[in-house]
């Protein structure tokens, strides 16, 4: 508990010094985790998070890995408290992943280590990582599953170590019941090493500065972050800001039945409430979103990104629970954003990406220079699996396909990059092909180019895989029907697609969501990710920028004339006069 | 033998000349000339030769450290580059690792997209494909290649990078493209991926090779021009350039692979620091070089530089997968600005007042408080005790700046604010040193801190105190440590090849073949540099990981025949390295060697030690120097003590001085807190013994913990 006296009297110098330590501890925890880890989804993609938490589960500091992860850990700690109550002891190492008790989703395992000082629980060091397989109905990912039990094994605050003693039987049980035991075990070892490190560093801080000073500093920094975000919320006029209705493709079983998203953002002084009432009810597949583990962290992430943009703000404002406090989410129990157990809910990344984009679009009207045009706001989250002929072991590869950002006030959108609440890394092709029976034939920007705007939208990618053996494929994707939205007169973006054997007689257009789809040896799979929307009227784009786009094949000469009203001669120079005429003519037409 | 070291920095070009016969050395500093750095080099060389009374042709060895390559990257003014790559993969450089720099930001830029090394219009593809096993899946379309090369020629690129997938497994296609370019467009500067970096991970390789092309034309022009003008001056020897791996390269090798020059400056500084500490008989060394805007930190256990993890090697925002010495740079220097942010938090840096307008006390228009102003307020830099030729300072301006910007906002005095600002800076540096020492398994209590740069010796003892470091060494000329470092470096080339072979179930003959080939290549390069067999040393390194992991660790591999015992030894060493790095090892797991490396070293340094000319006054006495009040931290409290301000060059070798004292010299100021003892050794170093001060501090800590 924070001592009032210590809180009021902490000197500004010590405060600054301790903040530096928090920051580097979280970074160091993440570094150990991904450098040591075994599964590529953790070590290459960095689909992980790590940090320190106070006794109530408030986040003290977090690593700059994947934002979804770490914002969810307070919920995991609540879940651990639910199962263990006060039965938390020095030397315990706790494994947890139940999405109805705080987890982000079933495959995101958390390791939580309580930190004791002088016999008293003072904090937690914790991290999460996405494991390749959680022992569910199919290897890797899945969408069309019957309930949460089919998604994988749940470890409800299981103690891998109890007061320092390893529970060998539980270790055996856990790793004998997944398809990738070696990778999962390596990952869990790395997670333990990382959390132990967090514990050690936190205790060193206490030794150096005293418990009360450290507690006071962490409280003060949470208050600081809260104050900074409240300041920004207060600048927005009170009222309700609504995004256009968004549509998800379907739930992965009832193809063609679109799912509605209603989003409004209410500002009341320095409080911000996201109201999702009116969105789709929960669905019968795993295409639901765990409320505390996913809906909330996604909301926190996008609100912070809009209001306290790290690249724009002059000072470093730490991400901690202070950021979360002024932000509330209303989503009725039983809706897609807040499902009732035992509904399955492992496939949720596309929905939370869209949620972030909806919040961005809702605020577009009132914050035109802090928001973007519609983003790709999806992930073609794919898993590929098979059984190795020689050993009989499973191989599983989970792929995060990137998106693109919408045009921005004064800036074009970002191309081919993980967006919004995801921020992973791709896997080197030269690594994948050495390990997996797959071959990449193409990995480039989509040739259709950018969506037009005064500031153009970002461009998605096209990737094709050729399969060297029969493989099992699961696609957890979306955005094949509802394109990213242009704003302020910018063009809408392009939807994504997946095609089997493109440009052949056997060409087959695939749904975005498939569970255990069989791909045969020699088949080729083409993935196209959405191109984001444009910002502002294309007629206002600087003709020079349009020419540069033509030179770089971000757009074509024909589109330059038709959409941007910029006439480019055959020698690739701008015909200023014709351009002026064309642009003025269209102004007259519009008025 | 007469040897010259010339280090070109952003503001100054530093020189050191050593005449081994007469046992004398000279140092000199001239302003750098950024538009054509060779001008400053010529000026400096001319002047230092005059000072030493020699003619340029008498110089036997010329060592050069330069930021030319680094600045091209930071200022993004390199060559227009063309890229020829595998069809289907035009945008590897544009997609990068698809991870954005900031988590929480919609308005960030992606540097590789906003400032591309190769613009998309110049990234051209050709049909060809090599498989992961090195087999040709699609043969190279030579006619298409020829057309693309012509296109690039028409587009007026001056450099071409050639990057195909898996060229490290099979370089045939890249090599053929090289021939075609040489036929069609012989003027183009070439950067071929299997020559520059035959190593897996396509984005990092492509980026490195493109970066090499980007800096290539300008850097090689600079080197050639410099050689020309030096020749005209009468210098007979060729120049040797400092590389990021801590070794030097001949001008020819450097011009072909300028990418290896990127960290040149800070590395020479680290080497100079190591040299000073070794002279003073210390082995485990931490160097801290604090300049105007930033501080460089290097850790050298047993006096050996550590190499950075190969995925952390970047310059500016670009990946460059080349061996670099592990040096950490943080934004803390003499010009770092102290301020209170919107939320009431006291911060220092990374913003800097730079040289212009500079600290408030310089009275050149700067009004915000800086680290230098804080040192002025604490009396550590004194207006009445400045050396001739140094900047006039006005303490009242420092006070005003701290009053207005910090003290009034945080309800403290200007003095407290200044002390606080220095404490925050000190802790930022302590944190950075811990990240690079304690957290990599090295205990700072076993290390010696070498303080360099203009401001390093002002902070060194406070930092040593925090980290319980028992000794601090201040080299004779802290401001030119990098130039001095150039004179203690050998030629070193590192050659690498991706092996991707199990060590647990090894194919010994293939490991042997790869290493032997690398060793032969290394010998060839070194012999072309004119080195004899006795001067050549070859070292082996394996980048290993447990099968299934994604990141390698560098493991020094033994010499001698490559057989089962050799492989076992590598495995054993890998377990130990893993233990040190991650505090765990998995002895039952399979170990894989991803890359093998051979470092070819050409020994060019003479064994002769640099000596120092004692200019100390025969009747030196501390009490003859003026004394002013200076504030020190004593048991975590600020305490004022009368302190002597002594000129360093007056102090004879062998003298011991008990703190408090301030020791001044032209390019630096050393702060000696109470209970610390400085002794002046025969190499001109100040060696500060912190043990007494530490025992006072630690006994207080002990009492505090008992009475808690």
Interface residues (C-beta under 8 A of the other chain):
Chain A: X11 X12 X13 X15 X16 X17 X19 X20 X21 X24 X28 X32 X34 X35 X36 X37 X38 X40 X43 X44 X46 X64 X66 X67 X182 X183 X186 X189 X190 X193 X196 X197 X224 X227 X228 X231 X301 X304 X305 X306 X308 X309 X310 X311 X312 X314 X315 X317 X319 X360 X370 X371 X372 X402 X405 X408 X411 X414 X415 X416 X417 X418 X419 X423 X424 X425 X426 X428 X429 X430 X431 X433 X434 X439 X440 X441 X442 X443 X444 X445 X461 X464 X551 X552 X553 X554
Chain B: X88 X89 X90 X91 X92 X94 X95 X97 X98 X99 X100 X101 X102 X103 X104 X105 X106 X107 X108 X109 X110 X113 X119 X120 X121 X131 X132 X165 X166 X200 X201 X202 X203 X204 X341 X342 X343 X344 X345 X346 X347 X348 X410 X420 X423 X424 X427 X428 X431 X435 X439 X500 X546 X548 X549 X550 X551 X581 X582 X583 X584 X586
